[in-house]
Every structure is written in structure tokens, then in C-alpha cells.
Amino acid sequence: MKKIFLSMLMLVVASAAFAQMTPEEKAALKEQQAAQKAAEKKAKEEVAKAKKLFDAGTALLSPDPYTNKARTHEDTLAAMDKYREGEKLLDTALSSGNVAEKQLYEAWLTRKMIANHLMNYSLVKFNKEPFDTIECCQAIINVTNGMENIIKYHKKNDEIQAKQAKIEAANVVKMSTFMGYRSYFYVLMKDIENAAKALDDYMAYPNKFAGVCPQIKDHQPDPSYENLGFNIYLLAYNAKKYDLCEKFYDIAAKYDDEQSHSFVLNSRPQIYLQQGDTLNWAKSLEKMIDDAPDSQNADIATQNLLAYHSKSGAKAMEEFADKLLAKYPNNKMANYGKGHSLFMQEKYSDALGYFKKTIEVDPEFVEGYNMCGMSLYREAGNNYFQKIEGKKFKTSAELNAAEEKLVKVPYREAAGYFESCRDKASDKPELWAGPLQTIYRNLGEKAKAAEMDVYLK
């Protein structure tokens, strides 16, 4: 009764407003109302025609009712054409906003069923016939949109519509997989933007339907989404679309493939470098170290940062190495960096301890053996020029004792490290041949010194 009274009241108000209009305004209003009615009539006809096309297409896919003979491939193609024609009509009608509310349920149901047939047809022929990626991906979206709106516009007191809405709610979880397919298909096409958008839709899908399908909240994304994230990241990196690289970094970094994971970790600093963002470049390298301080990637990151800080001098390099060593005392490259900074400052004895630590951590670290040898080699040379040459010794025995202690002992120790370096890197004589020849000559071991000639030609 209240509803009727309210409607009558609104009619009275509208009539009063109409009476106050000028003739021109009344004519314009009538024209507008007529146009609206015509648009609603057109939308209604489009929905009805689309429904007939859907029925006709479905009939083509069903066995012949008289002979029970299966339909041919040509029948299937004809049915798909009818579905496509019907879909265009529904797209026009629904996007116009002129479909009456009482017709929306039927319109969305028809659109969903058409999209379902087009999607299934595309997937069935996938890898067998030319695949229309765009049509298949759009069909997947149309199915999910149809499900959403069937649930939204169904009449709860209509038993058939309520049952259909329940069916659609139950299909929500199943359609999640197909949402992932969209991203996969676009990746195959190397369509980065659409692949990224499709993966976004896939990740947002549970929230979209959480209100009508509570169990979707607990639905975990298929593990393959990390592979999709990596592939999108790779495509974006090669295309220099660094904003997409940043967006999908976290997903791509989770991809459980050692080579791919390493690529993602190492490429991020390069992206910052190519953009001239030194601050974030350094931060990303430090994060690599913090995430896995004992990994090869951490070693590479440390090397890059040490080289960067060394441009500001040995002390800057030493300060950075100290910062790392305070957190990771067994970090091989941090010890190497500390040793190298001291070596550059000619503090050879101090440097030696850090280089020894590197080979303690990694007994196969060739550069560690090399720098242990170089530290002792340089220390022996400094000792000779600073503490022996030009100095007066009381006796030759005193001189010999000084040479033994200050030069020959470190030379022999250096030779041991260079020989280890030789064993582990026989193909890199530039690391050991020159120093070994000098050491053996100064120790009077002429035969061993001569052995190096072949490596120094």
C-alpha cells in the first residue's frame, strides 16, 4: 500500500513539474522519452535475437533428432558463427545500459552460455587447429562476468533462477584455472601487457567472488602462476618494460627453477643500473646478500658492491667490507674485499689474514690462494727494500739471518700458495708463473725458476 501511495505521489510531482515546462522543453522531454523507449525496445530485440541464435547454434551441435546422427565439423563451425553473432548483439545491448532490469538475468545467462561454448571450442581445438587466442581469452572473461551477473540479477523467489545461481557459485573455483590459462596464452603470443593484465585478474579472482563463494577464499593459486610470473618478467625485461619487471619481481623470484631464479635475482640490479638508479642498484645487491649470504649470487653481489665502493678509494672499500663482516664474518667475498682494501693500502701482513679466511671458507677459491701469495710476496719485497737494502749489518751472518727471516721465509710461504694456485688453475699461468719465477730466483732455485719460462712466453 505504501509503495502504491509513493508511486502515485511521484506521479503527481512529475505531472506538476511537466505542467511548468515551456512548450519547447515539453517537446524535448517527449523526444527524449521516445528515444529512450526506442533504445529499450532495440535492446530487448537484440537480447531476444541473441537467444534465438544461441538456440539455433545449440541445435546444430546436438544429434539429429530424427536420425540420431552426430553433427559434422561443418555443423560445429556454423554453430560457432551463430554464437559469435549472438555475442555481438548481447555486447551491444548490455553495454548500452538499456536492457530492462527484469531482462538482465536472461541476457547474462545467454551471454555466459554462448561464451562457455566458444571457450570450450577454442580449448578443444588448441594445438590441433589455428587457435584464436583473443577469442578464447575474451570468452573466459565473458564466462566469469556472466557467472557474476547471473548470481547478481537472479530472482531469489524464482526456483529455476535460484538453482542456476547456485550452479554458478559452485563453478567459481573451477573457472580459476581458466583465468590462469589466459595469462599463459598471452605469454605464448609474447603479448606482455595482456599477459600481465590476465595474471592480475587471476590473482584478484578469489576476492572478486569471495562474497558468493566462501570457499574461494581458501583456494590457493596454482603453483604454475610463479612460472607465468617469471615468463612475464622475462618478456618485460627483454622489452625494457622495467615497470612490469618491478611489478612481477616477487612472483617471478618464487619460481622454483634454479637457473631462472638466479636470472631474476641478478637482473634486478641490472635494471636499476640501466635506469641510472645507483641507490636502488646498491640496495638490491645488499638485499641479495642478506637473503642468502652464503650463495653464489651473494658472492657476485658482494663483488659488484666492493668494486663500486673501491672507486671512492681503498678506505671506502674497507668500510663497506667491515659493514658486511659485522653481519657475516664468514662471507668469503667480504673477507676478500677487506683483504683487498688493506692490500691496496700496502698493509700486506694485515691483508694476509683475511685472504687466508677466504680459502678456509672455500678451499677451491683460486683468487684467495693467489692473493695470499701476493701478500707474502709484496711483504718480502717491502722487507728487503725497507729493512735490508742500504742497511749496515755487523756481520754477514747477521745479514743472512735478516734475509732469511724477512725475505726468504715469506717467499717460501708465498711459493706454497702460488703452487696451490697453480694446481687449481693450471690454465691461468698469469696468476702464478711470474711471481713463482721471481721467488725461485731469489731463493736460488734456478731449475724451478727456469720451469716458468714456458708459461711466460
Number of C-alpha atoms within 10 A of each C-alpha: 6 7 8 9 10 11 12 12 12 12 12 12 12 11 11 11 10 14 11 10 12 10 11 9 12 14 12 12 14 12 12 12 12 12 12 13 13 13 17 18 15 15 24 20 15 23 28 19 16 26 23 16 23 25 16 15 24 18 15 21 18 14 13 12 9 6 7 9 10 13 14 12 10 10 16 17 15 16 23 21 15 21 28 20 16 24 27 14 21 25 16 14 22 19 10 12 12 19 22 14 11 11 14 20 20 18 26 27 23 26 30 25 19 29 26 20 19 26 21 14 16 20 16 12 12 14 9 8 9 9 16 13 17 12 15 24 22 14 24 24 22 23 25 23 15 24 26 20 19 27 22 14 18 22 15 12 8 9 11 11 19 16 13 16 24 14 13 22 23 16 14 22 18 11 19 22 13 19 21 24 22 26 29 23 20 22 21 12 12 15 15 22 16 19 26 25 14 23 23 15 18 22 17 11 21 22 12 16 19 15 12 17 18 13 15 21 15 9 11 10 15 11 11 13 21 19 20 23 27 27 24 30 28 23 20 22 19 11 11 13 16 18 13 18 25 15 13 23 19 15 16 26 20 17 21 14 12 8 9 18 16 13 16 21 20 18 15 21 22 15 20 18 15 13 11 11 13 14 10 15 19 19 14 19 24 18 14 22 22 14 12 12 21 16 13 12 19 25 19 16 24 27 16 14 21 25 14 15 17 19 10 10 14 19 16 16 24 24 16 19 27 17 13 23 18 10 11 17 14 18 24 25 27 29 28 27 31 26 30 27 24 22 21 15 14 15 16 23 16 14 25 23 16 24 27 21 21 27 19 14 15 14 12 15 16 20 16 27 26 21 27 29 31 23 26 24 26 21 21 24 16 16 18 18 11 11 15 17 10 9 10 10 12 7 9 9 10 12 14 14 13 17 18 14 13 19 25 21 15 22 28 19 14 27 24 16 24 26 18 18 26 21 11 14 17 14 10 12 15 13 21 24 22 16 22 26 22 17 22 21 15 14 16 11 13 12 11 14 20 13 14 19 12 9 14 11 5
